[in-house]
Amino acid sequence: MKQAGATQVYSIEEMIDVTVAFLYMPPPAGRNTVIVGIGGGASVIAADEFSQAGLTLPRFSKESRQELLGFYSSEAGRIFKNPVDMNNIESQEAFADTIKMIEAEGNVDLLVLHVAFDHFGLANEEDKALMIGIYHLFILELKNKINKPLAVILHSFVTEQARKLASDMQDSLTKAGFAVFPSIRRAAVALSKIIRHQERLKSDAMVRN
C-alpha cells in the first residue's frame, strides 16, 4: 500500500476523517501545528494527542507573545503559548488578528481551532448557545482570510442540546468549506496521516529527480 501511495486506515471513522481532511483542506507543508481554543484543560489534552500522533507544537517567540498580548486587555484567564487558550474572546477583530498573527509565524504549517462544548458547564443553556454561536460566527469569518491549512474540532458535547449545537455548527462549517472533526484524537490521527502522505509524495519526488 505504501508503494502504491495509499494511506492506510484502520476503521470506518478513520476513513471518514482522512477523507474529510483530503477534501476540505490543502495538505500542510510540515508538522508544525498551533492549537487555538477555549478551555485550558481541553487545550492541554489536544497538545498531548497531537504530540502523540507525531505532530510538533512550536513555541512562539517573545516578540510574538507580546504581539498577542496587545490584542487583549489582559492575559488573565488566557494563555498565549501553544496551545493558545482564548477564554473570554473580547471581539471578532481580536480573534481574527490573533489567528492572522499566528498564521504569519514562519514555523507554522497547520492551524487547529477547537470548541469544547462542555467548557460552559456552569452557564445556563441559553448562555451556552449564545457563546457557542459567537465563536461559530468568528470561525466562519476566517474563511478565505487564512491561507494556511485550518482544521476545526467540535468536541465534548454531552447533553442533547450540546449535540444539536455541535451538529448544526458542523453542518454550517462544512458547507462553508472547513475540515471539521468530532473529537481531538480523531483529528490528530487524520491530520497526521495526510501530513505523512504529503511527506511520502515529497520523498518520492526527490528520489525520481
C-alpha positions as semicolon CSV with decimal commas, in nm:
position;residue;x (nm);y (nm);z (nm)
1;M;0,000;0,000;0,000
2;K;0,287;0,237;0,075
3;Q;0,446;0,160;-0,261
4;A;0,115;0,242;-0,428
5;G;0,097;0,573;-0,242
6;A;-0,213;0,473;-0,045
7;T;-0,298;0,597;0,304
8;Q;-0,396;0,309;0,530
9;V;-0,674;0,347;0,786
10;Y;-0,800;0,106;1,050
11;S;-1,170;0,190;1,091
12;I;-1,465;0,344;0,914
13;E;-1,428;0,653;1,135
14;E;-1,064;0,694;1,032
15;M;-1,158;0,658;0,667
16;I;-1,419;0,933;0,704
17;D;-1,184;1,163;0,894
18;V;-0,896;1,123;0,648
19;T;-1,136;1,178;0,358
20;V;-1,261;1,498;0,523
21;A;-0,901;1,619;0,560
22;F;-0,818;1,548;0,195
23;L;-1,141;1,705;0,068
24;Y;-1,158;2,022;0,275
25;M;-0,804;2,142;0,334
26;P;-0,477;2,172;0,143
27;P;-0,204;1,942;0,272
28;P;0,012;2,109;0,539
29;A;0,370;2,176;0,434
30;G;0,501;2,021;0,755
31;R;0,418;1,901;1,108
32;N;0,433;2,234;1,295
33;T;0,086;2,284;1,445
34;V;-0,069;2,563;1,653
35;I;-0,378;2,477;1,857
36;V;-0,622;2,754;1,949
37;G;-0,934;2,712;2,161
38;I;-1,142;2,789;2,465
39;G;-1,067;2,582;2,774
40;G;-0,723;2,521;2,919
41;G;-0,784;2,156;3,008
42;A;-0,909;2,070;2,660
43;S;-0,615;2,255;2,506
44;V;-0,368;2,051;2,713
45;I;-0,540;1,728;2,606
46;A;-0,521;1,846;2,244
47;A;-0,149;1,917;2,280
48;D;-0,090;1,568;2,418
49;E;-0,293;1,396;2,145
50;F;-0,130;1,588;1,861
51;S;0,219;1,527;2,001
52;Q;0,149;1,154;2,037
53;A;0,030;1,148;1,676
54;G;0,370;1,280;1,567
55;L;0,286;1,646;1,515
56;T;0,502;1,928;1,652
57;L;0,382;2,225;1,859
58;P;0,636;2,505;1,807
59;R;0,688;2,775;2,069
60;F;0,616;3,139;1,991
61;S;0,894;3,392;2,006
62;K;0,890;3,653;2,285
63;E;0,800;3,915;2,024
64;S;0,502;3,713;1,901
65;R;0,374;3,661;2,255
66;Q;0,393;4,035;2,316
67;E;0,204;4,099;1,994
68;L;-0,068;3,855;2,100
69;L;-0,094;4,023;2,439
70;G;-0,151;4,353;2,261
71;F;-0,480;4,230;2,113
72;Y;-0,639;4,187;2,458
73;S;-0,694;4,392;2,771
74;S;-0,500;4,141;2,986
75;E;-0,360;3,788;2,997
76;A;-0,593;3,693;3,284
77;G;-0,775;3,370;3,201
78;R;-0,583;3,327;2,876
79;I;-0,263;3,152;2,766
80;F;-0,059;3,292;2,479
81;K;0,170;2,998;2,421
82;N;0,100;2,687;2,215
83;P;-0,175;2,580;2,269
84;V;-0,335;2,924;2,278
85;D;-0,620;2,938;2,530
86;M;-0,861;3,222;2,443
87;N;-1,117;3,237;2,722
88;N;-1,343;3,541;2,702
89;I;-1,279;3,647;2,343
90;E;-1,325;4,023;2,353
91;S;-1,414;4,090;1,990
92;Q;-1,423;3,943;1,640
93;E;-1,137;4,175;1,549
94;A;-0,916;4,047;1,832
95;F;-0,992;3,687;1,735
96;A;-0,916;3,746;1,366
97;D;-0,596;3,940;1,447
98;T;-0,484;3,653;1,673
99;I;-0,533;3,389;1,403
100;K;-0,371;3,604;1,132
101;M;-0,069;3,676;1,352
102;I;-0,027;3,305;1,428
103;E;-0,058;3,221;1,058
104;A;0,217;3,472;0,978
105;E;0,465;3,288;1,202
106;G;0,726;3,132;0,976
107;N;0,734;2,797;1,159
108;V;0,357;2,726;1,146
109;D;0,225;2,471;0,895
110;L;-0,121;2,396;1,036
111;L;-0,380;2,579;1,246
112;V;-0,629;2,388;1,460
113;L;-0,929;2,554;1,628
114;H;-1,117;2,355;1,890
115;V;-1,454;2,416;2,053
116;A;-1,522;2,226;2,377
117;F;-1,897;2,238;2,430
118;D;-1,877;2,126;2,792
119;H;-1,644;2,415;2,875
120;F;-1,950;2,628;2,950
121;G;-2,082;2,376;3,203
122;L;-2,178;2,632;3,470
123;A;-2,367;2,856;3,227
124;N;-2,734;2,805;3,151
125;E;-2,833;2,653;2,816
126;E;-2,930;2,987;2,665
127;D;-2,596;3,147;2,751
128;K;-2,408;2,841;2,621
129;A;-2,587;2,865;2,288
130;L;-2,508;3,237;2,269
131;M;-2,136;3,192;2,341
132;I;-2,103;2,898;2,101
133;G;-2,290;3,099;1,838
134;I;-2,046;3,388;1,869
135;Y;-1,744;3,158;1,835
136;H;-1,916;2,992;1,537
137;L;-1,952;3,327;1,358
138;F;-1,592;3,420;1,438
139;I;-1,469;3,099;1,273
140;L;-1,690;3,150;0,967
141;E;-1,541;3,496;0,922
142;L;-1,196;3,339;0,878
143;K;-1,294;3,168;0,552
144;N;-1,085;3,295;0,260
145;K;-0,880;3,509;0,501
146;I;-0,641;3,233;0,610
147;N;-0,406;3,076;0,357
148;K;-0,251;2,801;0,568
149;P;-0,443;2,477;0,632
150;L;-0,705;2,516;0,902
151;A;-0,895;2,239;1,084
152;V;-1,182;2,272;1,332
153;I;-1,259;2,029;1,615
154;L;-1,606;2,027;1,773
155;H;-1,589;1,806;2,080
156;S;-1,707;1,728;2,432
157;F;-2,081;1,759;2,373
158;V;-2,270;1,565;2,640
159;T;-2,626;1,699;2,663
160;E;-2,881;1,669;2,386
161;Q;-2,879;2,044;2,332
162;A;-2,499;2,047;2,307
163;R;-2,515;1,767;2,049
164;K;-2,767;1,970;1,850
165;L;-2,545;2,280;1,868
166;A;-2,243;2,076;1,756
167;S;-2,435;1,913;1,471
168;D;-2,567;2,246;1,342
169;M;-2,223;2,404;1,370
170;Q;-2,058;2,113;1,188
171;D;-2,313;2,136;0,908
172;S;-2,259;2,511;0,871
173;L;-1,879;2,497;0,880
174;T;-1,861;2,202;0,641
175;K;-2,086;2,381;0,392
176;A;-1,852;2,680;0,421
177;G;-1,557;2,455;0,328
178;F;-1,391;2,387;0,664
179;A;-1,245;2,049;0,762
180;V;-1,442;1,960;1,076
181;F;-1,369;1,672;1,317
182;P;-1,580;1,534;1,606
183;S;-1,300;1,470;1,857
184;I;-0,945;1,574;1,937
185;R;-0,800;1,225;1,892
186;R;-0,973;1,163;1,559
187;A;-0,848;1,497;1,428
188;A;-0,491;1,429;1,542
189;V;-0,484;1,088;1,374
190;A;-0,637;1,207;1,046
191;L;-0,417;1,516;1,018
192;S;-0,101;1,319;1,095
193;K;-0,193;1,072;0,818
194;I;-0,236;1,339;0,549
195;I;0,090;1,501;0,656
196;R;0,274;1,168;0,632
197;H;0,114;1,116;0,290
198;Q;0,245;1,455;0,177
199;E;0,590;1,372;0,313
200;R;0,593;1,047;0,112
201;L;0,499;1,236;-0,204
202;K;0,784;1,482;-0,150
203;S;1,028;1,199;-0,078
204;D;0,922;1,007;-0,389
205;A;0,958;1,320;-0,600
206;M;1,312;1,376;-0,470
207;V;1,407;1,017;-0,548
208;R;1,273;1,046;-0,903
209;N;1,467;1,366;-0,956
